[in-house]
């Protein structure tokens, strides 16, 4: 019996990432990533080798009047089996995952699904575990 459930949509998403990886013995870890994209001006500054101070100042200037929430997504990260301790390995629906023993206990009877364009991990009682809301990315004018 599997530790937690994976919907077909989530399984297809994960299988695509595993197939696209170069890992010989793939193990999936769930990674929470920030979906906030850089403004074009900052990206050009980075590509031209601007200093950290110049990038910081440009970023503060561009965003001080546009306080936007940072949107978090959950994505599958694929690693080699050799990078994962044995006690962290869990197989669910033919996919090897890496979760610490504490997370394994927490995930018993949980579900991995897709909502919008992100994987979501919920506990057995339906509480959203990941991605977590890590707050707002804002500029307060403080150094």
FIMINU-729564 format. One record per residue: x, y, z of N, C-alpha, C in turn; residue number from 1; residue in three letters. Coordinates in steps of 0.2 Angstrom, whole numbers, always signed. Each point is the difference from the previous one (the first is absolute). Example, Ala and Ser with C-alpha at 12.3 -4.5 7.8 and 13.67 -1.06 7.14 Angstrom:
! FIMINU-729564
nu->+66 nv->-28 nw->+39 cau->-4 cav->+6 caw->+0 cu->+4 cv->+6 cw->+0 resi->1 resn->ALA
nu->-2 nv->+5 nw->-4 cau->+4 cav->+6 caw->+1 cu->-4 cv->+5 cw->+3 resi->2 resn->SER
//
This chain:
! FIMINU-729564
nu->+4 nv->-6 nw->+0 cau->-4 cav->+6 caw->+0 cu->+4 cv->+6 cw->+0 resi->1 resn->UNK
nu->-1 nv->+5 nw->-4 cau->+3 cav->+6 caw->+0 cu->+0 cv->+5 cw->+6 resi->2 resn->UNK
nu->+5 nv->+4 nw->+1 cau->+0 cav->+4 caw->+6 cu->-5 cv->+5 cw->-1 resi->3 resn->UNK
nu->-1 nv->+3 nw->-6 cau->-5 cav->+5 caw->-1 cu->-3 cv->-1 cw->-7 resi->4 resn->UNK
nu->-5 nv->+4 nw->-2 cau->-3 cav->-1 caw->-7 cu->+3 cv->+5 cw->-5 resi->5 resn->UNK
nu->+0 nv->-2 nw->-6 cau->+2 cav->+5 caw->-5 cu->-5 cv->+0 cw->-6 resi->6 resn->UNK
nu->-3 nv->+6 nw->-1 cau->-5 cav->+0 caw->-6 cu->+3 cv->-2 cw->-6 resi->7 resn->UNK
nu->-3 nv->-2 nw->-5 cau->+2 cav->-1 caw->-7 cu->+4 cv->+6 cw->-3 resi->8 resn->UNK
nu->-3 nv->+6 nw->+1 cau->+2 cav->+6 caw->-3 cu->+7 cv->+2 cw->+4 resi->9 resn->UNK
nu->+1 nv->-1 nw->+6 cau->+6 cav->+1 caw->+4 cu->+5 cv->-5 cw->-3 resi->10 resn->UNK
nu->-2 nv->-6 nw->+0 cau->+5 cav->-6 caw->-2 cu->+2 cv->+2 cw->-7 resi->11 resn->UNK
nu->-4 nv->+2 nw->-5 cau->+2 cav->+1 caw->-7 cu->+6 cv->+6 cw->+0 resi->12 resn->UNK
nu->-2 nv->+5 nw->+4 cau->+5 cav->+6 caw->+1 cu->+7 cv->-3 cw->+2 resi->13 resn->UNK
nu->+0 nv->-4 nw->+5 cau->+6 cav->-2 caw->+3 cu->+4 cv->-5 cw->-4 resi->14 resn->UNK
nu->-4 nv->-4 nw->-4 cau->+3 cav->-5 caw->-5 cu->+3 cv->+4 cw->-5 resi->15 resn->UNK
nu->-3 nv->+6 nw->-2 cau->+3 cav->+4 caw->-6 cu->+7 cv->+3 cw->+3 resi->16 resn->UNK
nu->+0 nv->+2 nw->+6 cau->+7 cav->+3 caw->+3 cu->+5 cv->-6 cw->+0 resi->17 resn->UNK
nu->-2 nv->-6 nw->+2 cau->+5 cav->-5 caw->+1 cu->+2 cv->-2 cw->-7 resi->18 resn->UNK
nu->-4 nv->-1 nw->-5 cau->+2 cav->-2 caw->-6 cu->+5 cv->+6 cw->-3 resi->19 resn->UNK
nu->-1 nv->+6 nw->+1 cau->+4 cav->+5 caw->-2 cu->+7 cv->+1 cw->+3 resi->20 resn->UNK
nu->+0 nv->-3 nw->+6 cau->+7 cav->+0 caw->+4 cu->+5 cv->-5 cw->-3 resi->21 resn->UNK
nu->+6 nv->+1 nw->+2 cau->+5 cav->-4 caw->-2 cu->+2 cv->-5 cw->+5 resi->22 resn->UNK
nu->-4 nv->+0 nw->+6 cau->+1 cav->-5 caw->+5 cu->+0 cv->-7 cw->-2 resi->23 resn->UNK
nu->+5 nv->-4 nw->+2 cau->-1 cav->-7 caw->-2 cu->-5 cv->-4 cw->+5 resi->24 resn->UNK
nu->+1 nv->+2 nw->+6 cau->-5 cav->-3 caw->+5 cu->-3 cv->+6 cw->+4 resi->25 resn->UNK
nu->-6 nv->+3 nw->-3 cau->-3 cav->+6 caw->+2 cu->-4 cv->-1 cw->+6 resi->26 resn->UNK
nu->+1 nv->+5 nw->+4 cau->-4 cav->+1 caw->+7 cu->-3 cv->+7 cw->-1 resi->27 resn->UNK
nu->-6 nv->+1 nw->+2 cau->-3 cav->+6 caw->+0 cu->-1 cv->+3 cw->+7 resi->28 resn->UNK
nu->+2 nv->+7 nw->+0 cau->-1 cav->+4 caw->+6 cu->-5 cv->+6 cw->-2 resi->29 resn->UNK
nu->-4 nv->+2 nw->+4 cau->-4 cav->+5 caw->-1 cu->+3 cv->+7 cw->+2 resi->30 resn->UNK
nu->+0 nv->+4 nw->-5 cau->+3 cav->+7 caw->+1 cu->-4 cv->+6 cw->+0 resi->31 resn->UNK
nu->+0 nv->+4 nw->+4 cau->-5 cav->+6 caw->+0 cu->+4 cv->+5 cw->-3 resi->32 resn->UNK
nu->-2 nv->+3 nw->-5 cau->+3 cav->+5 caw->-4 cu->-4 cv->+7 cw->-1 resi->33 resn->UNK
nu->+4 nv->+5 nw->+0 cau->-4 cav->+7 caw->-1 cu->-1 cv->+1 cw->-7 resi->34 resn->UNK
nu->-6 nv->+2 nw->-2 cau->-2 cav->+1 caw->-7 cu->+0 cv->+8 cw->-2 resi->35 resn->UNK
nu->+3 nv->+4 nw->+4 cau->+0 cav->+7 caw->-1 cu->+6 cv->+1 cw->-5 resi->36 resn->UNK
nu->-2 nv->+3 nw->-6 cau->+5 cav->+1 caw->-5 cu->+3 cv->+7 cw->+1 resi->37 resn->UNK
nu->+6 nv->+0 nw->-3 cau->+4 cav->+7 caw->+0 cu->-3 cv->+4 cw->-5 resi->38 resn->UNK
nu->+0 nv->+7 nw->+1 cau->-1 cav->+4 caw->-5 cu->+5 cv->+0 cw->-6 resi->39 resn->UNK
nu->-2 nv->+1 nw->-6 cau->+5 cav->+0 caw->-5 cu->+6 cv->+4 cw->+1 resi->40 resn->UNK
nu->+0 nv->+6 nw->+3 cau->+5 cav->+4 caw->+1 cu->+5 cv->-3 cw->+5 resi->41 resn->UNK
nu->-2 nv->-3 nw->+5 cau->+5 cav->-4 caw->+4 cu->+3 cv->-6 cw->-3 resi->42 resn->UNK
nu->-3 nv->-3 nw->-4 cau->+3 cav->-6 caw->-4 cu->+5 cv->+3 cw->-4 resi->43 resn->UNK
nu->-1 nv->+5 nw->-4 cau->+5 cav->+3 caw->-4 cu->+6 cv->+2 cw->+4 resi->44 resn->UNK
nu->-1 nv->+3 nw->+6 cau->+6 cav->+2 caw->+4 cu->+4 cv->-6 cw->+2 resi->45 resn->UNK
nu->-3 nv->-5 nw->+2 cau->+3 cav->-6 caw->+2 cu->+5 cv->-3 cw->-6 resi->46 resn->UNK
nu->-3 nv->+0 nw->-5 cau->+3 cav->-3 caw->-6 cu->+6 cv->+5 cw->-2 resi->47 resn->UNK
nu->+0 nv->+6 nw->+2 cau->+6 cav->+5 caw->-2 cu->+5 cv->+0 cw->+6 resi->48 resn->UNK
nu->-2 nv->-4 nw->+5 cau->+5 cav->+0 caw->+6 cu->+0 cv->+6 cw->+5 resi->49 resn->UNK
nu->-6 nv->+2 nw->+1 cau->-1 cav->+6 caw->+5 cu->+2 cv->-2 cw->+7 resi->50 resn->UNK
nu->+2 nv->+4 nw->+4 cau->+2 cav->-1 caw->+7 cu->-6 cv->-2 cw->+4 resi->51 resn->UNK
nu->+1 nv->-3 nw->+5 cau->-6 cav->-2 caw->+5 cu->-3 cv->+6 cw->+2 resi->52 resn->UNK
nu->+4 nv->+5 nw->+2 cau->-3 cav->+7 caw->+2 cu->-5 cv->+3 cw->-5 resi->53 resn->UNK
nu->+2 nv->+0 nw->-6 cau->-4 cav->+3 caw->-6 cu->-6 cv->-4 cw->-1 resi->54 resn->UNK
nu->+0 nv->-7 nw->+1 cau->-5 cav->-4 caw->-1 cu->-5 cv->+1 cw->+6 resi->55 resn->UNK
nu->+2 nv->+0 nw->+6 cau->-4 cav->+2 caw->+6 cu->-4 cv->+6 cw->-1 resi->56 resn->UNK
nu->+4 nv->+5 nw->-2 cau->-3 cav->+7 caw->-1 cu->-5 cv->+0 cw->-5 resi->57 resn->UNK
nu->+1 nv->-3 nw->-6 cau->-5 cav->+0 caw->-5 cu->-6 cv->-4 cw->+2 resi->58 resn->UNK
nu->+1 nv->-6 nw->+3 cau->-6 cav->-4 caw->+2 cu->-4 cv->+4 cw->+5 resi->59 resn->UNK
nu->+3 nv->+4 nw->+5 cau->-4 cav->+4 caw->+5 cu->-4 cv->+5 cw->-4 resi->60 resn->UNK
nu->+4 nv->+3 nw->-5 cau->-4 cav->+6 caw->-3 cu->-6 cv->-3 cw->-4 resi->61 resn->UNK
nu->+1 nv->-5 nw->-4 cau->-5 cav->-3 caw->-4 cu->-6 cv->-2 cw->+4 resi->62 resn->UNK
nu->+1 nv->-3 nw->+6 cau->-5 cav->-3 caw->+3 cu->-3 cv->+4 cw->+6 resi->63 resn->UNK
nu->+3 nv->+5 nw->+2 cau->-3 cav->+4 caw->+6 cu->-7 cv->+2 cw->+0 resi->64 resn->UNK
nu->-3 nv->+1 nw->-6 cau->-7 cav->+2 caw->-1 cu->-4 cv->-6 cw->-2 resi->65 resn->UNK
nu->+3 nv->-6 nw->-1 cau->-4 cav->-6 caw->-3 cu->+2 cv->-5 cw->+5 resi->66 resn->UNK
nu->-4 nv->+0 nw->+6 cau->+1 cav->-6 caw->+4 cu->-4 cv->-6 cw->-2 resi->67 resn->UNK
nu->+3 nv->-5 nw->-2 cau->-3 cav->-6 caw->-3 cu->+1 cv->-6 cw->+5 resi->68 resn->UNK
nu->-5 nv->-4 nw->+0 cau->+2 cav->-6 caw->+4 cu->+4 cv->-5 cw->-4 resi->69 resn->UNK
nu->+4 nv->-4 nw->+4 cau->+5 cav->-5 caw->-3 cu->-5 cv->-6 cw->-1 resi->70 resn->UNK
nu->+0 nv->-3 nw->-5 cau->-4 cav->-6 caw->-1 cu->+5 cv->-6 cw->+0 resi->71 resn->UNK
nu->-2 nv->-5 nw->+4 cau->+4 cav->-6 caw->+1 cu->-3 cv->-6 cw->-4 resi->72 resn->UNK
nu->+5 nv->-4 nw->-2 cau->-3 cav->-6 caw->-4 cu->+4 cv->-6 cw->+3 resi->73 resn->UNK
nu->-3 nv->-5 nw->-1 cau->+4 cav->-7 caw->+2 cu->+2 cv->-3 cw->-6 resi->74 resn->UNK
nu->+6 nv->-2 nw->-1 cau->+2 cav->-3 caw->-6 cu->+4 cv->-6 cw->+2 resi->75 resn->UNK
nu->+0 nv->-5 nw->-4 cau->+5 cav->-6 caw->+1 cu->+7 cv->+1 cw->-2 resi->76 resn->UNK
nu->+4 nv->-1 nw->+5 cau->+7 cav->+0 caw->-2 cu->+3 cv->-7 cw->+0 resi->77 resn->UNK
nu->+4 nv->-2 nw->-5 cau->+2 cav->-7 caw->-2 cu->+8 cv->+0 cw->+2 resi->78 resn->UNK
nu->+1 nv->-5 nw->+4 cau->+7 cav->-1 caw->+2 cu->+2 cv->-7 cw->-1 resi->79 resn->UNK
nu->+7 nv->-1 nw->+1 cau->+2 cav->-7 caw->+0 cu->-1 cv->-4 cw->+6 resi->80 resn->UNK
nu->-1 nv->-6 nw->+0 cau->-2 cav->-4 caw->+6 cu->+6 cv->+0 cw->+5 resi->81 resn->UNK
nu->+6 nv->+1 nw->-3 cau->+6 cav->+0 caw->+4 cu->+0 cv->+6 cw->+5 resi->82 resn->UNK
nu->-4 nv->+5 nw->-1 cau->+0 cav->+6 caw->+4 cu->-5 cv->+0 cw->+5 resi->83 resn->UNK
nu->-3 nv->-5 nw->+1 cau->-6 cav->-1 caw->+5 cu->+1 cv->-5 cw->+5 resi->84 resn->UNK
nu->+0 nv->+2 nw->+6 cau->+1 cav->-5 caw->+6 cu->-6 cv->-6 cw->-1 resi->85 resn->UNK
nu->+2 nv->-6 nw->+2 cau->-5 cav->-6 caw->-1 cu->-6 cv->+2 cw->+4 resi->86 resn->UNK
nu->+0 nv->+3 nw->+6 cau->-6 cav->+1 caw->+5 cu->-4 cv->+5 cw->-3 resi->87 resn->UNK
nu->+2 nv->+4 nw->-5 cau->-4 cav->+5 caw->-3 cu->-4 cv->-3 cw->-7 resi->88 resn->UNK
nu->+2 nv->-6 nw->-2 cau->-4 cav->-2 caw->-6 cu->-6 cv->-3 cw->+1 resi->89 resn->UNK
nu->-5 nv->+2 nw->-4 cau->-7 cav->-3 caw->+0 cu->-2 cv->-1 cw->-7 resi->90 resn->UNK
nu->-3 nv->-5 nw->-2 cau->-3 cav->-2 caw->-7 cu->-7 cv->+1 cw->+0 resi->91 resn->UNK
nu->-3 nv->+4 nw->-4 cau->-7 cav->+1 caw->-1 cu->-2 cv->+0 cw->-7 resi->92 resn->UNK
nu->-4 nv->-5 nw->-2 cau->-2 cav->-1 caw->-7 cu->+6 cv->+0 cw->-5 resi->93 resn->UNK
nu->+5 nv->-4 nw->+2 cau->+6 cav->-1 caw->-4 cu->+5 cv->+5 cw->+0 resi->94 resn->UNK
nu->-1 nv->+6 nw->+3 cau->+4 cav->+5 caw->+0 cu->+4 cv->+0 cw->+7 resi->95 resn->UNK
nu->+7 nv->+1 nw->+0 cau->+3 cav->+1 caw->+6 cu->+0 cv->+7 cw->+3 resi->96 resn->UNK
nu->-1 nv->+1 nw->+6 cau->-1 cav->+7 caw->+3 cu->+5 cv->+0 cw->+5 resi->97 resn->UNK
nu->+2 nv->+6 nw->+2 cau->+5 cav->+1 caw->+6 cu->-4 cv->+5 cw->+5 resi->98 resn->UNK
nu->-2 nv->-3 nw->+6 cau->-3 cav->+3 caw->+5 cu->+4 cv->-2 cw->+7 resi->99 resn->UNK
nu->+1 nv->+5 nw->+4 cau->+3 cav->-2 caw->+6 cu->-5 cv->-5 cw->+4 resi->100 resn->UNK
nu->+2 nv->-4 nw->+5 cau->-5 cav->-4 caw->+4 cu->-5 cv->+4 cw->+3 resi->101 resn->UNK
nu->+1 nv->+6 nw->+2 cau->-5 cav->+4 caw->+4 cu->-5 cv->+2 cw->-6 resi->102 resn->UNK
nu->+2 nv->+2 nw->-6 cau->-5 cav->+2 caw->-5 cu->-4 cv->-7 cw->-2 resi->103 resn->UNK
nu->+3 nv->-5 nw->+0 cau->-3 cav->-6 caw->-2 cu->-6 cv->-2 cw->+5 resi->104 resn->UNK
nu->+1 nv->+1 nw->+6 cau->-5 cav->-1 caw->+5 cu->-6 cv->+5 cw->-1 resi->105 resn->UNK
nu->+2 nv->+6 nw->-1 cau->-4 cav->+6 caw->-1 cu->-5 cv->-1 cw->-6 resi->106 resn->UNK
nu->+3 nv->-4 nw->-6 cau->-3 cav->+0 caw->-6 cu->-5 cv->-7 cw->+0 resi->107 resn->UNK
nu->+0 nv->-4 nw->+5 cau->-4 cav->-6 caw->-1 cu->-7 cv->+2 cw->-2 resi->108 resn->UNK
nu->-2 nv->-3 nw->-5 cau->-7 cav->+0 caw->-3 cu->-1 cv->+7 cw->-3 resi->109 resn->UNK
nu->+5 nv->+4 nw->-1 cau->-1 cav->+7 caw->-3 cu->-1 cv->-1 cw->-8 resi->110 resn->UNK
nu->+0 nv->+6 nw->-3 cau->-1 cav->-1 caw->-7 cu->+5 cv->+6 cw->-4 resi->111 resn->UNK
nu->+2 nv->-2 nw->-5 cau->+4 cav->+4 caw->-5 cu->-4 cv->+1 cw->-6 resi->112 resn->UNK
nu->-2 nv->+6 nw->-2 cau->-4 cav->+2 caw->-5 cu->+2 cv->+6 cw->-4 resi->113 resn->UNK
nu->-3 nv->+2 nw->-5 cau->+1 cav->+6 caw->-3 cu->-6 cv->+5 cw->+0 resi->114 resn->UNK
nu->+2 nv->+6 nw->+2 cau->-5 cav->+5 caw->+0 cu->+3 cv->+6 cw->-4 resi->115 resn->UNK
nu->-4 nv->+3 nw->-4 cau->+2 cav->+5 caw->-5 cu->+6 cv->-3 cw->-4 resi->116 resn->UNK
nu->+6 nv->+3 nw->+1 cau->+6 cav->-3 caw->-4 cu->+5 cv->-2 cw->+5 resi->117 resn->UNK
nu->-2 nv->-2 nw->+6 cau->+5 cav->-2 caw->+5 cu->-2 cv->-6 cw->+4 resi->118 resn->UNK
nu->+5 nv->-4 nw->+1 cau->-1 cav->-6 caw->+5 cu->-2 cv->+3 cw->+7 resi->119 resn->UNK
nu->-5 nv->-4 nw->+3 cau->-1 cav->+2 caw->+7 cu->+0 cv->-7 cw->+4 resi->120 resn->UNK
nu->+2 nv->+1 nw->+6 cau->+1 cav->-5 caw->+5 cu->-5 cv->+1 cw->+5 resi->121 resn->UNK
nu->-5 nv->-5 nw->+2 cau->-4 cav->+1 caw->+5 cu->+0 cv->-5 cw->+5 resi->122 resn->UNK
nu->-2 nv->+1 nw->+6 cau->+0 cav->-5 caw->+5 cu->-6 cv->-4 cw->+0 resi->123 resn->UNK
nu->+0 nv->-5 nw->+4 cau->-6 cav->-5 caw->-1 cu->-7 cv->+4 cw->+2 resi->124 resn->UNK
nu->+1 nv->+5 nw->+4 cau->-6 cav->+4 caw->+1 cu->-2 cv->+6 cw->-4 resi->125 resn->UNK
nu->+4 nv->+0 nw->-6 cau->-1 cav->+5 caw->-5 cu->+4 cv->+7 cw->+1 resi->126 resn->UNK
nu->+4 nv->+0 nw->+5 cau->+3 cav->+6 caw->+1 cu->+6 cv->+1 cw->-5 resi->127 resn->UNK
nu->+1 nv->+6 nw->-3 cau->+5 cav->+1 caw->-4 cu->+7 cv->+0 cw->+3 resi->128 resn->UNK
nu->+5 nv->-4 nw->-2 cau->+6 cav->+0 caw->+3 cu->+5 cv->+4 cw->-4 resi->129 resn->UNK
nu->+0 nv->-1 nw->-6 cau->+4 cav->+3 caw->-5 cu->-3 cv->+1 cw->-6 resi->130 resn->UNK
nu->+1 nv->+6 nw->-4 cau->+4 cav->+5 caw->+2 cu->-2 cv->+4 cw->+6 resi->131 resn->UNK
nu->+4 nv->+2 nw->+4 cau->-2 cav->+5 caw->+6 cu->+0 cv->+7 cw->-2 resi->132 resn->UNK
nu->-4 nv->+4 nw->+3 cau->+0 cav->+7 caw->-1 cu->+5 cv->+3 cw->+4 resi->133 resn->UNK
nu->+5 nv->+2 nw->-4 cau->+6 cav->+3 caw->+4 cu->+0 cv->+8 cw->+0 resi->134 resn->UNK
nu->-6 nv->+2 nw->-1 cau->-1 cav->+8 caw->+1 cu->+0 cv->+4 cw->-6 resi->135 resn->UNK
nu->+1 nv->+6 nw->+1 cau->+1 cav->+5 caw->-6 cu->+7 cv->+2 cw->-1 resi->136 resn->UNK
nu->+2 nv->+1 nw->-6 cau->+6 cav->+3 caw->-1 cu->-1 cv->+8 cw->-1 resi->137 resn->UNK
nu->+2 nv->+4 nw->+4 cau->-2 cav->+7 caw->+0 cu->+7 cv->+4 cw->+2 resi->138 resn->UNK
nu->-1 nv->+6 nw->-2 cau->+5 cav->+5 caw->+2 cu->-2 cv->+5 cw->+5 resi->139 resn->UNK
nu->+3 nv->+0 nw->+5 cau->-2 cav->+4 caw->+6 cu->+4 cv->+7 cw->+1 resi->140 resn->UNK
nu->+5 nv->+0 nw->-5 cau->+5 cav->+6 caw->+1 cu->+5 cv->-1 cw->+5 resi->141 resn->UNK
nu->+0 nv->-5 nw->+4 cau->+5 cav->-1 caw->+5 cu->+6 cv->-4 cw->-2 resi->142 resn->UNK
nu->+6 nv->+2 nw->+3 cau->+6 cav->-4 caw->-2 cu->+2 cv->-4 cw->+5 resi->143 resn->UNK
//
